[in-house]
Every structure is written in structure tokens, then in C-alpha cells.
Amino acid sequence: MDLSGYRPYTEVLAQRARHGDNRTNYVISLPLHLIGTYLPIPDPEVPFPGNRRVNKRHAEQFGEYWRERNDWVAPPLLVDTTLALHEHFEPKFRAGGVDFGVLQLHQNSASDFDILDGQHRILGWKLVGEQIANELKSLRSKLQVARENQDDASIAMWEQRIAEAQRSQERFNTEYVTIEIMQGLSEEDHKQAFNDIATNARGITKSVTVSFDRRSMINRIAVDLAQTNDLVGDRIDWEKDRVVGRNENVLSGRNLADIVRHVALGIDGRMTVRRESEMSEGSIAYLVDKFFETLVSGFPQLRAVQEDQLAVSELREREMTLSPTVLRVLAGAFHVLAVDLSDERNPALMHEGAERALKLFSQLSEHMSFPLDEAWYATGYFAEDSKAPSSRAQDLKGLTQLMVDWAHRGEIFS
């Protein structure tokens, strides 16, 4: 019998092509469950030589994304090696300068490969594979106890949970990722290639993500708002994350999404998977519309921008009203004052709270000009000589609560 499990290698389909003057690239596909066997697994505590430290939470989030979505998308993994792969490659035919054949991957190849791009994806798949295996072990143990106790309800529940975990296990065993292997790189070549990737790759801004990712309720509301709202309509920068200086856009796409989230969930609220599936999108969109309506009613200078009587850049130069941090804080305060979450599925507007927010905004509108009033610095949320409050999470939360307190008192700077 010729049993594959006793071989020191695995055979995979591969294509080989030249890359530059002295290098050869091999492209293969591996099922996800074999990643940990043939590729090195990053350690969040000890970065690989020539690579940046991997962020475990980021890796876990990618694993969660893969598990939640059957239509996941990820670019190929890129690794390099000093191993003479041509000695383990058997070409079968050639077309257009590319060889197609069979490549032998030896069981210890993880020590022969170095990761150029894809550390977080590799670690994420490794972690989620372990998670699924541990879940199945635990669930089977609970099912055994339920059967011993002849608890029919628990048996049905654990059998359903096991079936769900087994579906994830089946995906993990049968879904593939593409891997490109660069042959002939020294350790110094690896470092240079890693630097070249980081230098030449243009990062995707959060604003671009907001404009493209229509799966997210927050993003959908933000994009729709940018098309319909009188203040921000056609005044959103979908490329940059920061809108400054002479930029005539009111906000970036990222800023707008932050404001939508703060109105719906508060200054430190997060849109969880459960909330995404349960909360009424129409209710949240209505609340965000009411926030901007209240904002423009309370700040005459914003109404002037809305009606094209005042340039955005001119307002930005003379006062802090258009500071994204200020607008996020105002959105957070509006949430506390005017949003009723007693039925989280259908958040509602509290009209009395909206009136308090309007009065607060009207009072603040007269104290936004540069140089800022010393009373702002006295709050402790502004650095000396700064033109906007601190955007640290604890400061956002503190300033938001201060605004709410002012609204309830009916007097600012008190």
C-alpha cells in the first residue's frame, strides 16, 4: 500500500514563472487547515526577523470575519524562501512562458519559508482552526452529559451547535487560499522586499472603506446621508480620513460614519453583530437626520455653510465648529439627551431631549471662535493653545458628559 501519510512531503499543483532577472515565483493553493503545517505561524510576542510585530487582536478579527462570511475575500499570501524549489518541481507542460506542474512541499517547510505579506491572515486562520476544534471537543462533551441525563431539550440544542461547528470545520478543510512563493531571496533581500511592499502599497483609508462597504448599516446610512442631507450632501471627502485647511468638504467619510455611530449608540458605543441584525436602520437614519437638523438650527454658521453663504474653509479657519472631534462630541451628547434606547431594536427620538440639545447648541455657537475662550481650556479637555479638544477616548467621553451636564443645567461653562 502507498499511504500518503507516511511520505515526508505533500504534492500540490503549481505554476512557475520568472520574476525579475534572478528570481522565480511559484503559485500554489492550499486548504486552510494545512496553513499551519507548511507556513510559519507568527508569534504576537516575538516578531519574525525582518517583519513587524503581529497584532493578535487584528488576527482574531480576521478569523472572525472568515467564520462569519461564506463570501469572504482575501488577497494571496506572499512568502519567500532560500530553498531550491526547482529541485522539487516537476513541470508537466509550458504555456506563455509559464510552467505548470507538481511541487513537493516537505513537512518541515514552515522553517524554510518567511512571510512577506499576510502575517495576520495566517495567524487568524490558525487561531480560528484551533477555536473550531476546541468548540467541537467541548460541545461533544456537553452532548454526552445531556444524553446520560436523558435531557431531550439539551440534546437537541447541543446537536444543533455541533452541526454548526462542523459546518465551519468543513469549510476550514475545503476552502483554499492562494500562496505566492518567491524563490532565491536572502535574509537581506527579504528585509528589502518587506520594506518595498510597505513603501509602495498605498493604504486604503477608512473613508474609502466607508464608501465601499455596504454590508455595514453605519456605512450605508453615512453614504445615504452624504447624498441627501443639505449640510453634508456633496461635501464629504471619500478619499481622505482628515479634512483640513482649504478642503471645502465638511467632513471625511470616516468622520461621518463616526457621527452616525455616536448618534445611534453613544460616544463609546459599538455596532455589534447582534445590533447590526436587530436594530432598525430606518430608525437610526431618522435620528441622524434629526441630529443634523438640530445642529444646523443651533449653529447659524452651519446654516450659512448649508445655504452656500459661507465657505467651509473660511469657517474652519476662524472657529472650531467644523472640528470632527467637536462634532463627534455633539453627536454623543445628542444621543444621551435625545435618543431613547428602551427598545434597542427601534431607537426613538425624545423630543424634550432634542429641545435641550438645541438650546445647548445655540449657546455653544457663540463661543466657538478663535482664539478660544479660556473657559474651554478650563474644562481640562483642551491642550494648551490647541484649536480643538483632545480626541482620546477618555477625553471624548468626559467632554460629552460635560456637554450633557450643561444641557441639563441650561447653562454652559458653569
N, C-alpha and C positions, 0 to 999 in steps of 0.2 A: 504494500500500500504506500502511495506517495501522499503523505499528510502534510499540508501546508504549514501547520502549526509548529513543525519541527525544523522548518527552514530558518536560516539566520537573516532572511530578507523577505520583503514583500514586493511583488511585481506590479507596477502601475503603468497605464498608458501615459505617454509623454510626447511633447513636441520640443524640438531643439532648433535654435536659431542663433545666428551671430549677433553680438551686441557690442558695437564699437570695434576697435582694432584687435583687442586681445581677449575678449570675453565671450562666453557662450551662455545663453539663457535656456533653462528648461522650464516648461509649464506643465504642471500636473494638477489633478484634483484628488482630494482626499475626503472620505466621510468624516464628519465632525468627531466621531468617537476615536479616530486614530490620530488626531492632532497631538494629544499628549504623548503618543508613542514615538512620533517621528519629528516633532518640533520641540525646541526648548521652551519651557514654561517660565515666564517672568516671575521673579520674586519681588513683591512690593517693597520689601525691606532691603534688598540688595540688587541694585541696578546692574544689568549686564555691562561689561566694558564697552565703551563707545555708544551707549544708549542712555536715554534719560530714564529717570525712575518712573516706574509704572504706578498709576493711581488705582488702588484696589477697588474703590467705590465706582470709579468710571468703568472698570472692567465688569463689575457686578451689574451695573446698569445696562451694559451691552448684552450681557447674558439674559437679563430680564426682558429686554427688547426682543431678543431672538425667541424666547419662550412664548411671549405674548402674541407674536405675529407670525402667521404662516407665510406672509408675503414679505418677509424680511429682505433687506438689501444690504450688502456689504462688499466693498472692493476686494480684489485679490490680496492675499498675504504676500509680502516680499521678503525673501531671505537670501543669504549669500553663504558661500562655502569655499574652503580651500581644497575640498575633496575633489579628486579627479573623476567626476561623474561620467565622463566619456568611457571610462573603463567598465562602467556598469550599465551602459545604454546600448541596446541592440536595435539599430534602425531597421524599419520594415519597408518604408518607401519614402520618396522625397518629392515635394511639390513646391514650386515657387521659392526655392531657397530654404525651405523648412523641412527638417527630417521628422518623421513620425515613427515612433517605435515603443519599446518597452524599457522602462528604467527600474533597476533594482534599488529599493530603499532598505538599507540594513537596520537591524533592530536598535543599534546604538547611534543612529544618525542624528538624534537630537543633540548629541555632543559635537557633531560636525557642522551644524547649521547655526548661523547668527541671524537674528531678526533685524531687518532694516525698517519694515513698516508693518504694523499690525499687532504690537505687543498687547494692547488692551483687548482686541478681539480674541487673540489666542488664550489669554488668561480668562476672559469672560466665558468662552466655551468650555474651558477646563473646569471652572467653578460650577457652571450650570450642570455639567455632566455629573459631577460629584453630588450636587444638590438633588438631582433626579434619583440617583442611585440610593442616597440616604433616605429620601422620601419613601421610595418603594419598600425599603427594608423596614422602616418604621410603620408604614401602613399595613404591611403584611402581618407584622406582629400584632397590631391592633385588631386586625380582622380575625386572627387566630383566637384572641381573647374573647371577641364577640361570639365566635362560633362555639367556644367552650361554654359560654354563658347562655347560649341559645337566644341571643338578643337579635331578633329579626331586623329591627329598625337600624341598629348599629351595623349589622352585617351588610345591609343594602347600602348604607352610607359609605362604609369603607370599601366596598366593592366598586362603587362609583368613583371614589377618589383614586383607587388603584388603576382603574381603567384610564382615567385622565392622565395619571403619571406615566402609564405605559405608552400612551399616545405620544407624549413628549419624548420618551425613551426611543420609540420607533423613529421619530423624526431625527433624533440625535444620531441614530445608527445609519440612516439612509440619506440624509441631506449632505451635500458636498460644498466644499469651499475650494476656490482656485488658488494655487500657490505658484508663484514665480520664483525660480531659484537662479541666482547669478553665480556662475562658477568662476573661480580664479581671483577672488578678492583677498588681499592680505588684511591683517588687522588694521593697518593704517588706511588701506583702501576703504574698509568698512566704515571707519570713522568719517572719512571724507564723503562717502556716499550718503551716510546718515545726515551729515550737515547739508549736503546739496539738496536732499529731499526737503528738509526743514526750511531751507532758504528759498527754494524755488516754488514750493507749494503755497498758494495763496489761500489762507484760511477762509472758511465760509463764516460770515458774520451771523450773529443771532438774528439780525434784521432780515437777512436773506432767508434764513430758516423759517421765520415767522411767515414770510410771504409765500413760501412754497409748501409748508407742512399744513395741509388742510385736514389732517386727522385730528389735530388739536382744536378743541372748542374755543379756547382762548385765542388762538391764532385766527380761526375763522371769523370770530367777532371783530378782531382787530382789523382784518383785511376789509370786511364789510363796512366797518366804521370809516375807514380811510376813503371809501368810495361814496359815502352818503352824508357824513357829518359836515356841517357848514364850517366848523373851525379847522378840523384836521384834514378834511377832504382835499386831495391833491396837494397836501402839504406834509407828506410823510416820506422820509428817506428810507428806501428799502435796501440800500446798499451798506450804509454806514451804521454803526451802533451808537455813535456820538454825533450829535448835531450841534455845531458851534459856529461862532464867528459870523461870516457873511452868508452862511447857508440859509436859504429862505424857507426851508421846511420847518414846521413847528416842532416835530419830534422825529425820532427814528422809529422804525418798525419795532425794534426791541423795546423802546420806551413805551410805545403804545400798548404792546402786549402786557407789559408790567402794570400799566394803569388799569387795563381791563381786569387783570387778576386781582389787583388790590381792591377795586370796587366790589368784585364778586366775593372775595374771600378774606379781605383784610390785608394789612401791610405785610404780615408774615405768613399769610395763607398759602397753601399749596393745592394745586389741582391733582388729586389722586385719581387712580384708575376708577375707583368706586364713584367718586364725584363726577368724573367725566361721563360715566354711563348713566348716572341718575339725575343730575341737575338739568333743569330746563334751560336750554340755550336761549330760547326766546325771552325768558325772564331776565337772564343776565344781560342780554343785549339791551333790553329796555332800561335796566338800572344804569348801564354805562351811558346810554343816551341821556338819561336824567342827570347824571353827574356832569356831563359836558354842558348841558343846558343850564344847570345851576352855576357852573364855573363861569360861563360867558355872562350870565346875569349878574354875578357878583363882581366880576373884574371888567370894568368898562374898557380897559386897554386891550383885553382879549376880544371884546366885541368889535373894537376898531380893526384888529387884525382880521377877524372873520369877514368884515364888510369891506376889506381892502382899503381901509383908510389909513392904515399904519403898516409899515413893512416889518416883517418878522425880525430881520437883522437889526433894525433900529430899536425895537422893543428889547431885544436881547442885550443890546449894548447899554441901555440905560437903566435896566432893572432886572430882578431875578425871577420875575413871574414865569418865564418860559424855561426855567431850570427844570430838567427832568426830575431831579430829586424833590424839588418843591411840589411839582405836580403829582408825583407818586405819594407824597405825604398827604396832600389834599385829598387824593383818591382814597387813601387809607382812612382818613378822618371821616369822609363821606360814608364809607362802609359802616363804621361804628355808629354814626349818628342816624343814618337813614335807611340801612338795609336790615330787613327782618329775616333772620335765618331760622325761625322756629320750625318752618317746614323747609328743610335744606333743598329738597327736590325743586321747590318753586319759590326762590327768594323773592321777597316783595318789598316795595317802597314804603317807608314810614314817612308820611307827608310832614308831620311835625318835625321830625329829624331833618328832613330836607330843607325846611324853613330855617332851622338853626344853622345848617351848613351854609345857606345863602347869606345869612347875616354875618357869619364868620368870614366868608369870602369877601363880602363888601367891606368889612372892617380892615382886613388884611390888604386889600387893593391899594390902600393909601399909604402903605408902609413897605413898598417893595423896591423903591428907587435906590440907586447907588449915589453916594456911599450909603451903606446900610445903617439904619438906626442902631445905636449901641444896645438897645433892648434886645435885638436879635442875638448879639454876642453873649448877652447875659443869660440866655437860655442854656448855654453850655453845649449847643449842638452845631455851633459855627466855629471853625478855626479862626484865629486872629487874621484879620484883613481878607478873609475869604468872601467870595461873592455868592456862595450857596451853602446850604447845610451839608454836614457830613453824610455820606451815603452808606456808612457801615450799618449793618443790620440792626444792631442795638440802638444806634442813633436814629435810624428811621422809625423804629418802634417807639422810642422815647418822645421824639418830636411829634409823631402822630397823636400819642396820648395827650401831649400838652395842648395840641390844637383842639382835641375833643373837650378837654377841661375848659379851655377858653370859650368854646361854643356853649357849654352848659352855663358858664358864668355870665355869658353875654358881654364879655369884656376881654380884649387881648392885652398881653403884656402885664396881666395882673398877677 
